[in-house]
């Protein structure tokens, strides 16, 4: 039986570690510990086969990490996880995920869910350096160069990030900068 639940964090963190390494596991755990990230796991016959972390700021919902066990990939389980988060928030929200341009699996996943790619260079050219900085801070997506966006309003929603600059900086400090600094103290 396939179920999406909000339990099984330890298994999910181990899966992130196996798939992405300690650094990503560390950031997910820090975000959850800060009380910002929420998570869902996907169970198949009582075994965790995938998970997703996400958080929101006003109408923006950031899909922070999606991972599916290697033996269960390419079976639409990532779609189930992302769709589950979308259902929690509804159509009036702006969903943003980040990935790298060479992560073809993630690009395909988000494309299949009608997310539109916006490359870092496009954000800079179309919206300016300040908006790019705010999107990077909102998503903590410094390793990635593609923003995947799903919104009934299109890309123009990025122009509205200025309204939340203080909140974005506070969020960035708690989930991105503070954990990074703690690595060195």
N, C-alpha and C positions, 0 to 999 in steps of 0.2 A: 504494500500500500504506500502511495506517495502522499506525504504531508508536509506542509510548510508550518513551522512552529518557531516560537521564540525561546527555545531551550537548546542545550547542547553547545554552549559557547566554547567549552574546552576542546571539543572535537573540531569545531569550526576553526579555532585558532591554530590547532595542529595542522589542519588542512592548508591554511594560509602559509604556515611555515614551510610545509613540504612543497607547495606550489611556487611560492614567491620568495621565501627566505625570512630570516629573523627580523630584518628591518621592517618589512611590511606587517608582520605579525605584531611587532612592537607598536607601530602606529595605530593599528586597529584596536589593540588592547588599551592603549592610552586614550583613544577617543571614547571608547565605551566606559572606561574608568572615570573620565571627566563628566560623564552623564550626557554627552552630546550625541554620540552615535547610538543608534538602535541597530538591532540585527535580527535576521531571520535565518533559520537553517532549513534545508530541504532534507527530509528523511525518506528513504526507500526501505521498507521492511525493517524499520527501527534502526537503520544505519544512516549516519549523516553522510550525504553525498555532495552537499554544496551549501553555500551560505552567501549572504549579502549584508553589508553594512551600509547605512545611510543616515542622513541627518537633514534637518530643514532649518531654514531661516526665512521667516515670512512665507512668501509664495514659492521660494526656491527650495527644491529638494535635490540634494547631492547624493548620487549613487557613488559611494566611496570605494567599496571593494565588492567584486563579485568573483566567486571562485566555485568551481565544480571539480570534484575529484576526477583525476585523469582518466580513470576507467569508465566514467559516466559522461564524458563530454560528447558533444555533437548529437545530443538527444533532446534538445530544447529545454534542458533543466535550467540553464541560465535565463532563458526567456520566462520560465515560471517564476523565478526569483524576482527579476526586475518587474514583471507584471504584478506580482504580489505587492510590491512597494507602491507602484502606481495606483493600484486599487485602494490602498490605505489613504492616499491623498486626493485622488480624483483629478478630473480634467482641468481644474482651474489653477493648477500648479505648473511651475516650470521645472522640468527634470534635467539635471546636468550630470554627465559622467565625463571622465577624462580617460584617455588611453594614448598609446603611442601609435604613430602612423604605420609601424611595422607589426602591430598586434592585429592581424587579420581576423582572428576569431572574435575579438571584442568588437571590431568594426562591423563585422557581419551580424553579430548578436544585436547591437543597437540599431543597425540599419533595418533589421527584420522587425523591430518594434517602432519604426518610423521616427527614430532620432536622426537629426541632420548633423553631419560633421561640420565643424568650423575650426579651421586650423589656426594655430597661435598667430601666425603671420597675418591671417585675414582679420582676426580680432584687432591686432595692432593697427593695420591699415584702415579698417572701416570705423573703429570706435576709439582708437587712441591708446596711449600707454597707460593712462589711469584706469581705463576699463579693463585692459589686459591684467594689470596688477590686481584689481579687485576680483576678477574671475579666478586668477591663480590663488589668491588668498582664500576665497570662498571654497575652492575645491581642494586646496593643498596639493595641486596637481603639478608639481614642479618637475617631475620626471617625464611628463607627458607633453605631447604637442598637438593633440586633437581634443576639442571639446565636443561632446555629443549632446545635442540639445533637443528636447521635445517640449514644445509649447504651442498652444493654439495661436499665440501672438507672433510666432517666428523669432528670429534672432534679435529683433529690436528690443526684446526684454532685457538684453544686456545693458542697454543705455540707462535702465532704471536702477542699476546697482548702486549708483551714487547716493540714492536715498538711504541706503543701509551701510554706508561706509564705516561708521563707528562700530556697528554690530559685526560686520565682516572682519574688521581688524581684531576685535575681541575674540571672535571665533577662531581666526587664524592663530592668534597667540596661544589659545588653549589647546588646539588640536595639531598644530603644525610646528610653531616656533618653540613653545615650551617643551614638548617631548624631544625635539632636536637638541635644545640646550641641556636637557637632563642627561643626554648621552655623554656629555663632557663634564658633568659635575659629580 
